[in-house]
Amino acid sequence: MRVMELRDDWSPDNIKPAERPDPEPGPGEVLLRMRAASLNYRDFVMAHRGYGRRSGTLPLVPLSDGAGEVVAVGSGVSRVAPGDLVCPIFGQTWLSGSFRDELWEGMLGGPRDGVLQEFMVLSEEGVVRAPRHMTPVQAATLPCAAVTAWNALVTQGQVKSGDSVLILGTGGVSLFALLFAKLRGAEVIITSSSGDRLARAQALGANHLVNYAEQPEWAARVRELTAGAGVDHVVEVGGAGTLAQSIRAVRASGTISLIGVLSGGAGSLNLGPVVTRNVRLQGVTVGSREVFEDMAQEMEEHRIVPAIDERTFAFEAVGEAIKAFAEGGHFGKVCASFG
């Protein structure tokens, strides 16, 4: 079968085509014909061994997120059947509960082989049926970005009708957060440096738009929009470069979900306002299979579809796609259809 492998050294330039033996499912396992994949910023970090020893070893099949058709099952399998469209879960051993350190070893796309392979064998416990209304490309966007946004706002954040939510940017996690916040009846403020992307976010339901290129001190604008109080919840994907502004933008006793480090992972920060205003800083690392299944059920019930960028990448061009992805400018998820 065809696969893409990161080999020889850690760099997107070293992701090359390869052949591996066709796998067969054993007891309790399922064989998937992979149909689509999507990119996350994690894939860029992983391709540069950005997680150190936790990145795993080479050769490594990249990408965490994909969708595939079940083509065969081993003995004893009951959760899925041939013909089902399913998504491999990001953490193959994270079925329920909170994140634990030992779950890292089950993460796809590093340290465990990811989804850029023609066929893939997984435990039946490590897949979730895709919402029935979704195409393979749409389903391939769910395992990391969508589950992260759902975990941040719904499972952990308990966002409810009438809450105000600030979302930074218009990437995959951010736009899923927009869709889920609106589903819960929240009022959404979203930021971007692009007027075009802000207009597209408004079409998806954003109530207020803030162009941070025109308003560098955007926290002040957020406070204006909330009558000086600040928002109930911030979806923080920027990291060190934006966190200070997010702290200014959140209300007393509000929550900041720390999800990404697009503007850096290290920097100085005045923690005084966090303490004196009782702000909750909550790190969010994707979520369990249980979280994924709850999300998929509601997405199917409400026929929610992801925002997907018009740019796509070919199976063999994943290295170039990862480099381009890290430069930003996309709206929603960047995907590939193959098989």
N, C-alpha and C positions, 0 to 999 in steps of 0.2 A: 504494500500500500504506500501511497505518497504521504510524506510528512514534511514539515519544515522544521529544521533543527538549528538551534544556536549552538555552534561548536567552535573549537579551537581557542577562542578568546571572547571575553564579554564585550559585545558591541552589536548594535542592530545590523551593522555591515556584515556580520558573520552569521546571519540567519540564512541558511541555504537549503535547497531541496534535498531530500534523501528518500531512501526506500527502507521500509521495515517489513517484517513478516506480517501477513494478515492475522489479526488476533481472533480468538474464539472465546465465547463466554463459558465460564465454569459454573458450578453451582452457586446460585444466588447472584449471578452477574448478568449484565445486559450488554449486547453489542449494538453500538450506534453507528450509523452512517452520518457523519457530520455534514451539515447543510449550510451553516453560516457561523460567523464569528464577529465579535466587535472588540474595539480597542478601549483600554483604560490607561490612565496615566501610570498606573502600576506597571504596565508592560514596558514602558520606557525606562522606569527605574530598574526593573528586573533585568532588562537587556544590558544594563551597565553594572550589574552585580551590586545594585544600590542597597540591598539588604544584607550585604556581607555574607557570612557563612550560611545564613538562613536562605540565601538565594538558591542553594542547591549546587549541583555539579553538572558539568557539560559531558555529553550533549544534552540539550534540553529543548523540548517542544514548547514554543511560546504560546501566550495568550490564555487568559483565565476564562473568558466568556464565549459561549457558543450554544448552538442548538443542533440537535440531530434526531434522526428517525430511528426508532428501535427496529432493528432488522432480525434479531434473534435473541433468545433468552436462555439462560441455563436452567437447570432443574431447581424447583422450589421458588421461582420468581413469581410474585403475585402483585407487586405494586404497579407494574406497567406491562404492556403487551406489544407484540410486533405491530408496527404501524403508528404507534403513538409518537407524537412530536414532544421531545423532552429537552430540558436544559440540565447539563451537569451542574451541580452546586459547587460554589467556589471552594469551600472547605469541605472536603469529602468525608471527614469524620465529625463535622460540626452539625449534629442533627437537631439539637435543642439546647436551651440554656444560654448562659453567658459565655463570652470568649475565654478560653484558657490557653496557656502557652503551648501545651502539647498539640493543640489543633493546627498549629502552623504547618506541620509536616504533611498535612493533607491538602494543602492549597494548590490549586491547579495553576499552571503557568509559572511555576517555581515555588517551592522546590520540586513539586511533582509535575510531570509532563502535562502540558496544556492541550488545547483543543484543535490546534492546527495539524490535524491528522485525518486522513480519509475515513478511517474507522477507529473506534475507541471503545474499549471494554472498561466498564465501571461496575461497582457494586450497585444492586438495585436501590440500596439505601442512599446512593449518591446522586440521584436524579429526581427532578420534579417535572410533572406534566406541564407543558406550556399552556397558557390560556387558549381555549379552543378557537378564538377569533383571530389569533395571530399567525403571521407568516413565520417561516424559519428565521428570516432576518430580524423581524421584530422581536421574536423570542430570544434571539442571541444577545440582545441588549440587557437582559434582565439580571443575570446572576450576581454581578457586582454593583453596578451603578444603581439599578432600581432597588435592590435589596438594601443597599446602604441608605438611600433616601427614605425608604419605608421604615427602616429601623430607627433612623434619627427622628423622624417626625411622628410616626404612629406608635411603634412598639415602645420605644424609650421616651419619646417626646410627648406623647399623649396630646397632640395638637387637636383642638376642638373648634367648633363653630364660633366665630367671633374673635378668635385669636389673630394676632398679626405676626407674619413671618417675613423675615428678610432673607433673600437668597442671593448669594454672590455668583455672578457669571451665568453663562448660558451653555455650559458643557452638559455632559450626560447626567451626572448626579443632580446638578442644579435644576435641570428641566424636569426630571422625575420628581424632585422635591416640589416644584411648582404644581405639577399635576396632582400630587398627593395632598398638598396643602389645600388646593381648591376642592378636592374631593371631600375633605374634612370640613369645608366651610370657612376656611381662614381667609383673611385679607393678605395679599402678597405684594411685597415690594421687591423688585429685582434690579440688579446692577449689571452694567456692561459698559465697555468703552465704545460700542458700536450702536449707532442709532438704528441701523437696519435690524440687528439682532434684538434690540429692545422692542422694536415694533412687532417682530415675530413672537416674542415672548408675550406681548400684550394680546396677540391673537390667541394664545394658548390660555389666557385667563389672568395674567398679571394685572393687578389693580393700579400699581404705581411704578414708574420707571425712573431710574437714577443713572445718568451717564457719568461715570467716575472720571472720564477724561476731561469733561467739562466742569465737574465738581469734585476736585481731589479730596476735599474734606467732606466726603459723602455722608458721614455719620450725622453731621449737622442737618442735612436734608432729610434724613430718615427721622430724626427727632421732630422736625417741622411737620412731617406727614403723620406723626402719631401724637400731635398736640403736646409735644415736649416730653412725653413719657418714655419713649423707646419701644421697641418691638418685644413681643413675648418670646420669640424664638429666632435665632440666627443660624442659617446653614452656612458654615464657614469652610470654604474650600481653598482659600488663599494661603493660609498659614501665617508665618511670621510677618509678612509684609502687610497683612490686612487685619490681623487679630486686634490690634489696638483700636482701630476704628470700629470693629464689631463690638468691642466692649463698651465703647461710647454709645453705640446705637441700640444696645439691649436695655430693657427696663430693669429696675431693681427686682431681684429674685427671678429674672428671666434666665433662659437657657441658650448657650452657644454650643451647637454640635460641631466639634472639630473633626473634619473629614479629610481635607486635603492640605497639601503643602506646596501649592503651585508657585507661590511667591517666596518659598524658602521655609526650611524647617527649624532654623535657629535664629535667634535675635533677642534683643533686650525688650523687656515688657514691664510696665508698672502694674504690679499686682494689687496695689491698694484699692482701686475701684472694684475689683473682683470681690475682695473681702468685705469692704464697707457697704457694698450694694448687694451682697448676697447672691452674686451671679454664679450660675452653675456652668462649668466647663466640662462637657461630656465628649470624650473621644469616641468615635464610631468606626469600627472595623467591620464592614459588610454586615453579616447576620447569619443565623442558623438556617437549616432547612425548614424548620417550623415557621420562621419569619417569612421565608420565601413562599411557602405554601399559603400562608394567610394573605400575603400580598397578591399572589397569582389568582386566588379565588375572587378577591375584590376587583382586580383588574378585569377578569372575565365577566363578572356580574355587571360592571359599569362600562364594559367594552372600551377600556382605556388603551390607547396605543402610544408607543414612545415617539419622541421627536428624533428623527434620523437625519443626519447631514447628507447633503446631496453628493458629497464626495464619497467614493467607495474605493476599496483596494482589492487587488487580486490575491489569491492564495499565495502565489510565488513572490509577491511584492510587499510582504508584511514588514520587512526591514525598513524600506523606504517609507511605508505608511507610519510606522512607529516614530520615525524621526520627524515627519511632517506633523504628526499629531501633537508632539511636544511643543511645537511652535504656536499652537492655539489657532483661533480663528474659526473653529468649527461651531456648528449649532446643533447641540444634541449629540447623538452617538454616531461614531464612524464605524462602518460595517463592511463585511465582505460576504458574498454569497458564493458557494462553491459546491462541488460534488455533482 
